[in-house]
Amino acid sequence: MQKTIELLAPAKDLESGIIAINAGADAVYIGAPRFGARQAVGNSLADIEKLAAYAHKYWGRVYAAVNTLLHDNELDDAVQLCHQLYSAGADALIVQDMGLLESDLPPIPLYASTQMHNHTPERVAFLEQVGLQRVILARELSLQEISKIRSATSVELETFIHGALCVSYSGQCTLSYAIGGRSGNRGQCAQPCRRRYSLEDQYGNIQVQDSHLLSLKDFNLTDYLRDLLEVGICSFKIEGRLKDQAYVKNVVAHYRQRLDAILPDLGLQPSSSGRVNIDFEPDPSKTFNRGYTSYYLTGLRDDITSFKTPKHAGEPIGVVTAVGQQSFELNVAASFNNGDGLTFFDQDGHLRGAQVNSSDGNTVFPAKMDGIRVGLQIRRNADRAFLKQVGKSQPDRWIPIKMEFSETKFGFQLSAEDQNGNFVVVPLNREKIPAQKPDQVRATLERQLTRLGDSEFVNDKLEIDLSTPYFLPVSALNALRRDLVTKLQSERASNFPRLTGGIIRNNVPYPETKLSFLSNVLNHRAVAFYHRHGVQEIEPAAESGIDMHDRKVMTTKHCIKYELGGCHHQDQPRDFDEPLYLVAEDGLRLRLTFNCRECLMDVYIEQTDH
């Protein structure tokens, strides 16, 4: 089993990346200037270089996302960008397009994006054999399935543990592209899965009216970190490159604390350096989420859907027991602050909200009373006091060092060793003059030599080994300390274990010989890659412009029939006149089919003239 474990956080930008590192992330992933799966959050090479320099101080890592499908006329630019990212200090590239594996890339590790549909031992083993050094697993996998992948491979395995869930297998969704030309595989997803749909049977009878039938809750595997460690996960990934800084700080701090409580028991340690001091109590329920689920991790169906809303409804507070003209009462006493956000679902099932003006015990005075009635469950989706505390919080991250001040033949020396074994010595050659105030020498040495607050280091222990107290000017001690910090920083930078990697060109057979458009082959180099690995028939990707009418645009573990009590494995299952259809207000019509043997639902484009 690996000796170090990585907590991997999203970085919307340079500032968010630094916050993530300070809050305890061992690594961050960030969008490159182009070709990232979140087109809205590309970052300049200069900012990525700054972030890498900051992370590397703590032996943290920065991974650049270059994980979109590429057209032929984009390949050369993408390859050039990969070289620029390597020069900027990126530690690995997250990729999706196999055309990059037929290109002249720098010697940098390549990580297989979850967009590659990494869900079987055969698939993951193939990626390992062609040079991918890490595989980011499909979110749908159970612990048992991950264990089977681990047994069949030795590649690093990364898994998501928190954040938004795509309802479709990643990389297998072309719905956004098919209905509007915005491809999720090219970082432009319009999120049609979060829209309202009605469910109709084959006769046009409405089974469910106007609901978010493809919308899932958010991932939260807080209670399963130890299980994931035991099946061989080495990197725990938090989703959220579109999220704000409060989300990053809160969620990263939460998982840092949870992992730090587990790792020592298993003989493991964080993959980066330093100790983190968090000056607030992290609580993931208080930043954006759609409700939480462990999805299919245990192999059982958790409560996975958020049919009522794709928005942040907030944490449940209480139920309305009485309503006045300007206030209402709850069945519990709750402390609210001016500006807190309240939400509730009205009689039509729509999410509504109001701000709090004040509260007194069970009584709440909102800015407006519209829609509030007895029996409503009240939630809070904006806890101003908590958000203010998180906003003001400045997590500290320090690298502990052990120091020793001792005599030498020519004077004195100060040495230091950090937690990674980096050791430096700085001499102080000067005449040994006995101190006139010997009782003050130790205190002066401790005060001046351990004053490391302007650096990333903190003193864990200072040993003083002198035969007799000597006079040492404060200015000399300060200069000695500064020289030690500079030398230790340089030593850490020299010894930073930069990762190396690259493509392995061979003819290892791909697990399939025939590929549909869902294999996402969009350029001639990707074609050449698959041909070299024994694939005989290749249909071009949806983004090549093929007709998407009556095409499968999603495969999901989420099953609407199951959610509505219509699965044949359930007691007294509800009968539906199939096929079933999802119908949007604008005329979009999606046909659903059910692969009950594999417990999957497929979604097809039925009508797009909307």
C-alpha positions in Angstrom: 0.0 0.0 0.0 1.2 3.5 -0.7 2.8 5.5 2.1 1.3 8.9 1.2 -2.2 10.0 0.5 -3.3 13.1 -1.4 -6.1 15.4 -0.8 -6.8 17.1 -4.1 -8.8 20.4 -4.3 -10.2 22.5 -7.1 -8.7 25.8 -8.1 -10.9 28.2 -10.0 -8.0 30.6 -10.1 -4.7 31.5 -8.5 -6.3 32.9 -5.3 -8.5 29.8 -4.8 -5.6 27.5 -5.4 -3.5 29.3 -2.7 -6.5 29.1 -0.3 -6.8 25.4 -1.0 -3.1 24.8 -0.2 -3.3 26.9 3.0 -6.4 25.0 4.1 -4.7 21.6 3.8 -4.8 20.4 0.2 -1.9 18.3 -0.9 -2.5 19.2 -4.5 -4.8 21.3 -6.6 -6.1 21.0 -10.2 -6.6 24.1 -12.3 -7.9 24.9 -15.8 -5.3 25.6 -18.4 -5.7 28.7 -20.6 -7.5 26.5 -23.2 -8.9 23.0 -23.6 -10.2 22.5 -20.1 -13.5 20.8 -19.3 -14.7 23.9 -17.5 -14.3 26.5 -20.3 -15.4 29.4 -18.1 -12.4 28.9 -15.7 -9.3 29.0 -17.8 -6.2 30.5 -16.2 -3.1 32.2 -17.6 0.3 30.4 -17.7 1.7 33.1 -15.5 -0.9 32.4 -12.8 -0.3 28.6 -13.0 3.4 29.2 -12.7 2.8 31.3 -9.5 0.5 28.6 -8.1 3.0 25.9 -8.8 5.7 27.9 -7.1 3.5 28.4 -4.0 2.4 24.7 -3.8 5.9 23.4 -4.3 7.1 25.3 -1.1 5.0 22.7 0.7 5.9 19.9 -1.7 2.4 20.2 -3.0 1.4 19.5 -6.6 -0.5 21.4 -9.3 -2.3 19.5 -12.0 -3.4 21.3 -15.2 -6.6 20.2 -16.8 -6.3 19.8 -20.6 -9.2 17.4 -20.8 -11.4 18.3 -23.7 -11.8 16.6 -27.1 -9.7 18.3 -29.7 -10.3 19.0 -33.4 -7.5 18.4 -35.8 -6.8 22.1 -36.2 -6.4 22.4 -32.4 -3.9 19.6 -31.8 -0.7 21.5 -32.4 -1.8 24.3 -30.1 -2.8 21.8 -27.5 0.6 20.1 -27.7 2.4 23.5 -27.5 0.3 24.3 -24.4 1.3 21.0 -22.8 5.0 22.0 -23.2 4.2 25.5 -21.8 2.5 24.0 -18.7 5.4 21.7 -18.1 7.8 24.7 -18.2 5.5 26.6 -15.9 5.9 23.9 -13.2 2.7 21.9 -13.6 3.2 18.5 -12.1 0.8 16.5 -14.3 -1.7 17.0 -17.1 -5.3 15.7 -16.8 -6.2 14.6 -20.3 -9.1 13.0 -22.2 -8.2 13.0 -25.9 -6.3 10.0 -27.0 -4.9 12.1 -29.9 -2.5 13.6 -27.3 -1.0 10.1 -26.8 0.1 10.2 -30.4 1.8 13.6 -30.0 5.2 14.8 -28.9 4.5 15.7 -25.3 7.0 16.8 -22.6 8.1 14.2 -20.0 5.2 15.0 -17.6 2.8 12.5 -16.0 -0.5 12.1 -17.7 -3.6 11.5 -15.7 -6.7 9.9 -17.3 -9.6 12.3 -16.8 -12.9 10.7 -15.6 -14.2 11.9 -19.0 -12.4 8.8 -20.3 -15.1 6.6 -18.8 -12.7 4.7 -16.4 -15.1 2.1 -15.0 -13.7 -1.4 -15.7 -10.4 -3.2 -14.8 -9.8 -3.8 -18.5 -10.1 -0.2 -19.4 -7.9 1.0 -16.5 -5.2 -1.7 -17.2 -5.0 -0.6 -20.8 -4.5 3.1 -19.8 -1.7 2.0 -17.4 0.0 0.0 -20.2 0.1 3.0 -22.6 1.7 5.3 -20.0 -1.0 7.0 -18.0 0.3 7.3 -14.4 -3.0 7.9 -12.7 -6.6 7.1 -13.5 -9.5 9.2 -12.2 -12.2 6.7 -11.6 -15.9 6.9 -12.6 -18.0 8.3 -9.8 -20.5 5.4 -10.2 -18.1 2.7 -9.0 -18.7 0.8 -5.8 -16.0 -0.1 -3.3 -16.1 -3.7 -4.6 -15.6 -2.5 -8.2 -12.8 -0.2 -7.2 -11.2 -3.2 -5.3 -11.3 -5.3 -8.5 -9.7 -2.5 -10.5 -7.0 -2.2 -7.8 -6.3 -6.0 -8.0 -5.9 -5.9 -11.7 -3.6 -2.8 -11.9 -0.8 -0.9 -10.2 -1.6 2.5 -11.6 -2.4 5.3 -9.1 -6.2 5.5 -8.5 -8.0 8.8 -7.8 -11.6 9.1 -6.9 -14.0 12.0 -6.3 -15.2 12.3 -2.7 -17.2 15.5 -2.8 -19.2 17.8 -5.0 -21.6 17.8 -7.9 -22.5 14.6 -9.6 -23.1 14.3 -13.4 -26.2 12.1 -13.9 -24.5 10.4 -16.9 -21.3 8.5 -16.9 -18.7 11.1 -17.5 -17.6 11.4 -21.1 -20.7 9.5 -22.2 -23.1 12.5 -22.2 -23.8 14.3 -25.5 -27.1 15.7 -24.6 -26.0 19.3 -24.3 -24.2 19.1 -27.6 -27.1 17.4 -29.3 -29.7 19.9 -28.4 -27.7 23.1 -28.5 -24.2 22.6 -29.8 -22.6 23.1 -26.4 -20.4 20.0 -25.8 -19.6 18.9 -22.3 -16.7 17.0 -23.8 -15.4 20.4 -24.9 -16.0 22.3 -21.6 -19.2 23.9 -22.7 -22.0 21.9 -21.0 -25.3 23.8 -20.7 -26.4 21.4 -17.9 -29.7 20.2 -19.4 -29.8 17.6 -16.7 -30.7 20.3 -14.2 -33.8 21.4 -16.2 -37.4 20.7 -15.4 -39.1 17.8 -17.2 -42.4 16.0 -17.2 -42.5 12.2 -17.4 -44.9 10.8 -20.0 -45.8 7.2 -20.9 -46.2 6.0 -24.5 -49.8 7.3 -24.6 -48.9 10.8 -23.5 -50.2 10.3 -19.9 -48.2 12.5 -17.5 -46.7 10.4 -14.7 -44.7 13.3 -13.1 -45.3 16.9 -13.8 -42.6 19.6 -14.1 -39.8 18.2 -12.0 -36.0 18.0 -12.1 -36.0 14.3 -13.0 -32.4 14.1 -14.0 -30.9 16.2 -11.2 -28.8 14.4 -8.6 -27.7 15.3 -5.1 -24.1 16.1 -4.4 -21.4 13.6 -3.5 -20.2 13.4 0.1 -18.0 10.5 1.1 -16.9 11.8 4.5 -17.9 8.6 6.2 -16.1 6.3 3.7 -12.6 7.7 3.6 -11.1 4.7 5.5 -13.0 2.3 3.2 -11.5 4.0 0.1 -8.0 3.9 1.6 -8.4 0.2 2.2 -9.4 -0.5 -1.4 -6.3 1.4 -2.7 -7.3 5.0 -3.5 -4.3 7.3 -3.3 -5.9 10.6 -4.2 -9.2 12.0 -2.8 -10.7 14.6 -5.2 -13.0 17.5 -4.3 -15.1 18.7 -7.3 -15.7 22.4 -7.8 -13.6 24.4 -10.3 -16.6 26.8 -10.5 -17.1 27.1 -6.8 -16.2 30.2 -4.7 -13.4 30.6 -2.2 -15.7 30.0 0.9 -16.6 26.6 -0.6 -13.0 25.6 -1.2 -11.8 26.7 2.2 -14.6 25.0 4.1 -14.7 21.7 2.2 -10.9 21.3 2.0 -10.5 22.1 5.8 -13.3 19.5 6.5 -11.6 16.7 4.6 -8.1 17.6 5.9 -9.3 17.2 9.5 -11.1 13.9 8.7 -8.1 12.4 6.8 -5.6 13.5 9.5 -7.7 11.6 12.1 -7.4 8.4 10.0 -4.0 8.3 8.2 -1.8 7.6 11.3 -3.8 4.6 12.2 -3.1 3.1 8.8 0.6 4.0 8.7 0.0 6.7 6.1 0.7 10.4 5.9 -0.2 13.3 3.7 1.7 13.6 0.4 2.7 17.2 1.1 4.5 19.0 3.9 3.3 21.1 6.7 0.8 21.4 9.5 -2.5 23.3 9.0 -4.2 25.4 11.6 -7.9 26.0 10.9 -9.5 28.8 12.9 -13.1 27.8 12.2 -15.2 24.7 12.5 -15.7 23.3 8.9 -19.2 22.3 8.0 -20.0 21.2 4.4 -23.7 21.6 5.0 -23.3 25.3 5.1 -21.8 25.9 1.7 -23.5 25.1 -1.7 -24.9 21.6 -2.0 -28.0 20.0 -3.4 -28.2 17.6 -0.4 -25.7 14.8 0.0 -25.4 11.2 -1.1 -22.8 8.5 -1.1 -24.3 7.5 -4.5 -23.5 3.8 -5.3 -20.3 3.4 -3.3 -21.7 0.7 -1.0 -23.3 -1.1 -3.9 -26.7 -0.2 -2.6 -28.9 2.7 -3.8 -28.5 5.6 -1.6 -31.0 8.5 -1.7 -29.5 10.1 -4.8 -32.0 12.5 -6.4 -32.8 16.2 -6.0 -36.0 16.2 -8.0 -37.4 19.4 -6.4 -34.5 21.7 -7.1 -31.0 21.8 -8.5 -30.2 24.7 -6.3 -28.8 25.0 -2.8 -31.9 24.5 -0.6 -29.9 24.6 2.5 -29.9 22.8 5.9 -33.2 21.8 7.5 -34.0 24.0 10.5 -37.6 23.4 11.6 -41.3 23.2 10.7 -43.6 26.2 10.8 -46.2 25.9 13.6 -47.8 29.3 13.5 -47.9 32.3 11.1 -48.5 36.0 12.0 -48.5 39.1 9.9 -44.8 39.8 10.1 -43.4 36.6 11.7 -43.7 32.9 12.0 -42.9 30.3 14.7 -40.9 27.1 14.4 -41.2 23.9 16.3 -37.6 24.5 17.5 -35.6 27.4 18.8 -33.1 28.6 16.2 -30.5 31.3 16.2 -30.7 33.5 13.1 -28.7 36.5 12.0 -29.8 39.5 9.9 -29.4 38.6 6.3 -29.6 34.8 6.7 -31.2 33.1 3.7 -34.4 31.0 4.3 -35.8 28.6 1.8 -38.9 26.5 1.5 -40.9 24.6 -1.1 -44.3 26.2 -1.9 -47.6 24.3 -2.7 -46.5 23.8 -6.3 -43.2 22.3 -5.2 -41.1 25.3 -6.3 -38.2 26.5 -4.1 -38.8 30.0 -2.7 -36.9 32.0 -0.2 -36.7 35.1 2.0 -34.0 36.9 4.1 -34.2 37.0 7.9 -34.5 40.4 9.5 -34.3 39.0 13.1 -35.3 36.2 15.3 -36.3 35.6 19.0 -36.3 32.0 20.2 -38.8 30.1 18.1 -40.1 33.3 16.3 -38.6 34.4 13.0 -39.1 37.8 11.4 -38.4 37.5 7.6 -38.2 40.4 5.1 -41.3 39.0 3.5 -44.0 36.5 4.4 -45.2 35.4 0.9 -45.9 31.7 0.7 -45.1 30.9 4.4 -47.7 28.6 5.9 -48.1 26.2 8.8 -46.5 22.8 8.1 -43.7 24.1 5.9 -40.2 22.9 6.5 -37.9 25.8 6.7 -34.3 25.6 5.6 -31.3 27.9 5.8 -29.2 28.3 2.7 -27.1 31.2 3.8 -25.7 31.3 7.3 -24.2 34.8 7.4 -22.3 34.3 10.6 -20.7 31.2 9.4 -19.9 32.6 6.0 -18.5 35.7 7.6 -16.3 33.6 9.8 -15.0 31.5 6.9 -14.4 34.7 4.8 -12.3 36.2 7.6 -10.5 33.0 8.3 -6.8 32.8 7.4 -5.7 29.2 7.7 -2.0 28.9 8.6 0.2 26.3 7.1 3.7 25.7 8.6 6.5 23.2 7.9 7.9 22.1 11.3 11.6 22.0 11.7 14.1 20.9 14.4 16.9 23.4 15.0 20.2 23.1 16.9 22.6 25.9 17.9 26.1 24.7 18.8 29.7 25.6 19.1 32.3 24.9 16.4 36.1 25.3 16.2 35.7 28.7 14.5 32.6 29.9 16.4 29.1 28.6 16.1 26.6 27.1 13.8 22.9 26.8 13.4 21.4 23.7 11.8 17.8 22.7 10.9 16.0 19.6 9.6 12.5 19.6 8.2 9.9 16.8 8.2 11.0 15.6 4.8 14.6 15.1 5.9 16.1 18.2 4.3 19.1 19.3 6.5 21.1 22.5 6.3 23.9 24.0 8.4 24.8 27.7 8.5 28.1 28.8 10.2 28.6 31.8 12.4 32.3 32.4 12.5 33.2 34.8 15.2 35.1 35.1 18.4 33.7 33.4 21.5 33.2 36.1 24.1 31.7 35.0 27.5 28.4 36.7 28.2 28.3 39.4 30.9 24.6 38.4 31.6 24.8 34.6 31.2 21.4 34.0 32.6 19.9 35.9 29.6 21.7 34.0 26.8 19.4 31.1 26.4 16.3 33.3 26.3 17.8 35.5 23.7 18.9 32.6 21.5 15.4 31.0 21.7 13.6 34.3 21.0 15.8 35.4 18.0 16.4 32.0 16.4 12.9 30.8 16.4 11.3 33.9 15.1 10.3 32.3 11.8 6.9 33.9 11.3 7.8 35.6 8.0 8.6 32.2 6.4 6.7 28.9 5.9 8.6 27.3 8.8 7.8 26.8 12.4 10.1 25.7 15.1 9.3 22.3 16.7 12.3 22.1 18.9 15.5 24.1 19.4 18.5 22.5 21.1 21.3 24.7 22.4 24.6 23.0 22.9 27.2 25.5 24.4 30.0 24.8 26.8 29.4 28.2 28.4 27.1 31.2 27.8 28.5 33.5 25.1 27.8 37.0 24.1 26.1 37.0 20.7 24.7 40.2 19.1 21.0 40.2 18.3 21.8 41.4 14.8 24.2 38.4 14.2 21.5 36.0 15.4 18.9 37.5 13.1 21.2 37.3 10.1 22.0 33.7 11.0 18.3 32.9 11.2 17.6 34.5 7.9 20.5 32.7 6.2 19.2 29.4 7.6 15.7 30.0 6.2 17.0 30.9 2.8 19.3 27.9 2.7 16.5 25.5 3.8 14.1 27.0 1.2 16.8 26.4 -1.4 17.5 22.9 -0.2 13.8 22.0 -0.3 13.5 23.4 -3.8 16.5 21.4 -5.0 15.2 18.2 -3.4 11.6 18.7 -4.5 10.7 15.3 -6.1 9.4 16.5 -9.5 7.3 13.8 -11.2 8.3 12.4 -14.5 6.3 10.5 -17.0 5.2 10.2 -20.5 3.6 8.1 -23.2 4.6 4.4 -23.7 4.2 3.6 -27.4 3.3 0.0 -27.9 0.7 -2.2 -29.6 -1.1 -3.4 -26.5 -4.6 -4.4 -27.7 -7.5 -2.2 -26.7 -10.3 -4.1 -25.0 -12.6 -3.4 -27.9 -12.2 -3.7 -31.7 -15.2 -1.5 -32.7 -15.9 1.9 -31.3 -19.1 4.0 -31.5 -19.3 7.7 -31.3 -19.4 7.4 -27.5 -15.6 6.6 -27.6 -15.1 10.3 -28.4 -12.7 10.0 -31.3 -12.5 13.5 -32.9 -9.2 13.8 -34.6 -6.8 11.9 -36.9 -4.3 11.2 -34.2 -6.9 9.6 -32.0 -7.8 7.4 -34.9 -4.2 6.5 -35.4 -3.8 5.7 -31.7 -6.8 3.3 -31.7 -5.7 1.6 -35.0 -2.3 1.0 -33.5 -3.9 -0.7 -30.6 -6.0 -3.0 -32.8 -9.3 -1.2 -33.2 -10.8 -1.9 -36.6 -13.9 0.2 -36.8 -14.2 3.7 -35.5 -17.2 6.0 -35.6 -16.4 9.7 -35.2 -17.4 11.6 -32.0 -20.7 13.4 -31.8 -18.8 16.7 -32.0 -17.7 15.8 -35.6 -21.2 16.8 -36.7 -23.0 13.4 -37.0 -26.8 13.3 -36.9 -27.8 12.9 -33.3 -31.5 12.1 -33.9 -32.5 8.9 -32.1 -29.0 8.6 -30.7 -28.2 7.6 -27.1 -27.1 10.8 -25.4 -26.7 9.5 -21.8 -26.1 6.3 -19.8 -27.0 6.7 -16.2 -27.0 4.6 -13.0 -29.9 6.8 -12.0 -33.1 5.0 -12.9 -36.3 7.0 -12.9 -38.4 3.8 -12.8 -36.7 2.8 -9.6 -37.1 6.2 -8.1 -40.8 6.1 -8.8 -41.3 2.5 -7.5 -41.4 0.8 -10.9 -38.3 -1.5 -10.6 -39.2 -5.2 -10.9 -36.8 -5.9 -7.9 -39.1 -3.8 -5.6 -42.1 -5.1 -3.8 -45.3 -4.6 -5.7 -43.7 -2.5 -8.5 -45.6 0.2 -10.2 -46.5 -0.5 -13.8 -45.6 1.9 -16.6 -46.7 1.9 -20.2 -43.3 2.1 -21.8 -41.5 3.6 -23.4 -41.3 6.6 -21.1 -40.4 10.1 -22.2 -38.9 13.2 -20.6 -40.6 16.3 -22.0 -39.3 19.8 -21.4 -41.4 23.0 -21.7 -39.6 24.0 -24.9 -40.5 20.7 -26.7 -37.3 18.7 -26.1 -38.3 15.1 -25.9 -36.1 12.3 -24.6 -36.9 8.6 -24.7 -35.9 6.4 -21.8 -34.9 2.8 -22.1 -34.0 0.5 -19.2 -31.2 -2.1 -19.1 -32.4 -3.9 -16.0 -29.8 -6.6 -16.3 -27.0 -4.1 -15.7 -29.2 -1.7 -13.8 -28.7 1.2 -16.2 -31.0 3.8 -17.8 -30.3 5.1 -21.4 -31.5 8.4 -22.7 -32.1 9.0 -26.4 -32.9 12.1 -28.4 -36.5 11.7 -29.6 -37.2 15.3 -30.7 -35.0 18.4 -30.8 -37.1 20.9 -32.8 -37.6 23.3 -29.9 
